[in-house]
Every structure is written in structure tokens, then in C-alpha cells.
Amino acid sequence: MAKQQTAKNKALYQKPTVLNAEAHRTLKFKAVADYKHTAHMGSALLLGHEFMMVAKEYPIVFVKSENDNWDAVSMLSLKGDQNLFVGKNGEWLGQYVPAVMRRYPFILSQAEGQEDYTVCFDEASSCFEGDSGNPLFDAEGKQTKTLQNIIHFLNEFQRNYQVTQNFIAKLNELELLKDIEGTFTIKDGEKFKLTGMWVVDEEKLSKLDEKTVNELFKSGYLAWIQFHVMSLSNLTPLANRFANSQGLKVA
């Protein structure tokens, strides 16, 4: 019987907490020292402007959550709970680290029905342990330059995420996405399927009218599509990397 593996992975933030100037006046932040906390992530959320760099190393696919929200992700393994690009000592083994990894341990949170975002952090992260590090607030409770830079990064991430959502919405509007499956066989004969991923249908793309293609070009979406398609050549190297780590062979 075939087992199924999808692009889903466990939550990265273990104890998300709203950052508060009063409660966290003395909190100090140390930059992430390694990526051990991402070892369980088989994929990473992507922003469209990252596609060019990501396409050089990782397959880019699209995934849909249970509530029908779409995202672009980079595949980091063929298993949802394993990251093949984190070494034994937590070092990142790839050339490019996705922005979602660099955003950690901070994140913007939006309450239901609210327009504004709130800065949150993973209180369980080792980045906040001890007395060393850079303060996030000064003695008067005002934001330090460190926190201002963090918030700027978070805002840019959120802005680019919305642009990426618009891009995926256009792909769906044009019905350009199709689901893919891959079957892999363990040496003892056990099989499992890679499911829950979508890619651009190149045949449908080639049949778009000139006006639509021009619109995609002017918006920058066509370049993102091309980077996505190019990135799929990384599936075989990823499968080989996975096989070496698991004692598997591709069927």
C-alpha cells in the first residue's frame, strides 16, 4: 500500500507571543545562530521576488491548505517533516536561505476582523535566552534601531507576500495550475506518493492569447512563471538527495 507525503510541515513558532514594550522592556535579541529549528520543515513559504534565487537550488511548487488558501513553497525534502538542507550542527547546506527562515523568530499577526498587524515573537526561541544580545526597547520603552530594522523586514515580507498572493490568484484565474504526483519505492518494495502540490501547466501556458501574455509580462508574473518552471529541474537532484538520506530509490 502506498504511503502519502505532502508539502505540509509542523509549525515553526512554538510559543508565539505579542511583543509589548512594557512587558518586554528588558528583552534582548540574539540573531539566529543555526537552523536546527527548521530541521522538521519539508518546505518553506516563498515570496515571488525570491523565485529567481530559489530556482537555482530548490523546486518551487504551489500548495493549497484545507481552507483553500494558496501559497508558493520551496521543496526542501520529499517528506513533510524533514529538511534536507540543514546539517547535523544546524548549518544551512544550501546557498540561499528563504526569507521565511530569516524572518524567524519574529512574525506579524493579524486578529480576525482587524486591519492592523501586531509584532509577535517565538518566546521559546533560544534567541531570547540570557542577558546577551541587542535590546528591542530602550529605557523609555521606545523602539531601538534593532527592532525598527526587524519591523521593516516584517512589513516588507508582508507586502511581498500579498503581491505573491495576487500572482497565485492570477494563475488560478487563468486555470494554469495542475496537480502533480511522484511515486517512490523503498528498497524493500514499500511505496509512497508525493501529493498535494501544483505546478504551472506549460501546455495551457503556451495557448494563452497575446494580450494575456503581454499582461503577464508587464506585471512581472511571466518571469516568475519562468523561474518556477526552471526550478522543477531541481526535482531529480532533490530526489537523489532524499534517496541518499533515506536509503530509497526513485521508482
N, C-alpha and C positions, 0 to 999 in steps of 0.2 A: 504494500500500500504506500502511496506517495505522501510524504510529509510536505507541508506548505510553509514557505518562508516569505514574509512580506517586508516592505521597506519600513515598517513601524519600528520604533525603538523606545526604550524606557525613558522616563523623564530625566532631564539633566539637572533641574533645580530641585534639591531635596527639601529645602526649608525656605521657600520664598517669603520675604518679609518686606513690608513697606519701609523705605528709608525715611527716617524722621529726624529733623535737626535737633530736637530736644532729647529724644531717647538715644540717639546715636552720636551725640556731640563729640565724644572721645574716640569714636570708632576709627581705626586705621586700616588702610588697604594696602596689601602687597600684591603685585602683579602675579598672575598665574605662573607657577614655577614649572609645571608639566601638564600633560593632558591625560593623566590617569583617569580623571573623572569622565572622560569621553570613551573609555575602553568598551563600554556596553552599547555604543551608538553605531548601528549599521548603516546609517545615512545621516546627512546633515542638511538642514534647511539652507536653501540658496537664494541669493538675490540676483536679479537679471544682470546687473553690471559686473557680477563675478564670473559670468559664463566663460568669458574669453580665457581667464586664468585657469579655471576649473577644468575646462575642456582638454587641457594638456595632460591631465593626470587621471581624472575620475569620470565615470559615466554620469551624465546628467539625465534624470528621468523626472516624470511628474507623478505625484501621488494624490489620492483623494481620501479624506478622512471619513469617519462614519457619519458626520453631519454635512457631508458633501463639500467641504472646503478643500480647495486645491492648493498644492504647493509644488515648487521645484526643489529637488534634492540632489545631492551628490551621493552616489553609492560608495560606501566605504567597506562593504563586505557583501557577501551573498546571504548572510544571516542577519536578522534584525537586531540581535543582541551582541554583535561582535564588530569591533573596529580594527581592521587590518592595518591601519596607518598609525597606530600607537604602539611604541616599542615597550620592552619589558620595564624600562625605567621611566616610562611616561613620555618619552621624547616623540615628537611628531615625525613620522617617517616620510611624509610627502613634502613637496616643495611649497605648496600653497595651503595655508590654514583658512578654512571657510570663516566668514565674518561671524557666523552664529557661535563658533567656538571662541572667537576673540571677544565677543560680547560678554561672555560669562566672566564673573558671577553676577552681573547686573542684567536687568531686563526692564522694559516698560510694561506696565499692566494697566488695563482699561476696565473699569467696572461696567457692568451691564447697564445700558441706557445712558452712559456718560460719554462726553466727547474728549475730555482731558485724560492724559496718561499720567500714571504715577510711577516714580522710580522705585524699583524693588531690587533686592539683592538676596543671594542664597546665604542665609545665616549659617548654614552647615559647612560652607566653604572654608578651607584652610587659609584662604587669602585674608581672613579677618582674625586669625589667631595671634595671640601675643601682643606685645606693645610696639613692635617694629612696623614700619610701613608709613605711608603718607596719610595724614588726616583728611577726612572728607569735609569737615566743618572747622571753622576757626573758633576761637574762644567766645565769640559773639553769636555763634550759630549760623554764620554766613558760609556760603559755598566756597571751598578752596578751588584753586586752579585745577587741581586733580579731579575734583568732582565735576567742575564745569566741562572739562575735556571728556569725561565719561558721558555726561548728559548729551553733549554734542554728538558723540558717536552713536548713542542710542537713538537720538532724533533722526540722524541720517539713515540709520538702519531702518527705522520705521517708515521713513519717507520712501526709501528704495524698495521696501517690502510692498508698499501699496502700488508702486509702479509695476512691480513683478506680478502682483495680483491682477492688474489691468491687462498685462501681457497674456497671462493664462486665460483670462476671460475672453480675450480676442481669439485665442486658439480654439476655445470651446465654441465660440460663436461661429467660427468658420468650419467647425467639426473636423479639426485637423489631428485630434489625438486618438490614438488606438492603444489598446492594452497589449502587453507582451507577456510571454511566459518562457521560462527556461527550465529544462529538466536536467538534474544532475544525479549521478549514480555513485554511491559509496562502493568501495571495493568488494564488500560482501554482498552487493547486489541491491541494497536498500536505496530507494529513490526519493527525492523530494523536489518540489516545484518552487520556482521563484515567481511570485504573483504580486498583484496589487500595484503594478507600475504601468505607466503610459508613456508613449513616445509620439513624436510627430509622424504622421503618415506621409511619406515622401511622394507617394503616388497622387494623393489628394492635393498636396502642395504644388505639384507640377501642373495641376489642372486649374489653378486659380487664374482668374482673369487679370489682365494687365493693370487695371485700376486698383484692384485689391493688392497686388504685388507691390505697386508703387506706394500705396499707403503703408504697407508693412515696412518697406524700405525707409521711408521718410520718418517713421516713428522709431526706427532702430530695432523693431521687432524682428525683421528679416535676418539681421546679423545675429541676434540671439538664437533664432531658429537654426541658423547655420552652425553656430558653436555647439548647440545641443546635438545636432546630427553628427558632427565631427566627434563629439565626446563618446559616442556609442562604440567607437573603435577601441575604447578602453575596457569594454566588457570582457574580452578574451584575456587580457593581462590580469584583470581583477579575478576572473575565474581561476586562472593559474595560481595566483597568489593565495586564493582561498583553498585550492586543492592542496597546495604545499603545507598550509597550516592545519588542515583537517584530515589529510590522508584520503582525499576524494579524487575522483576523475570526472571530467565532464562527459555526459552521455552523448 
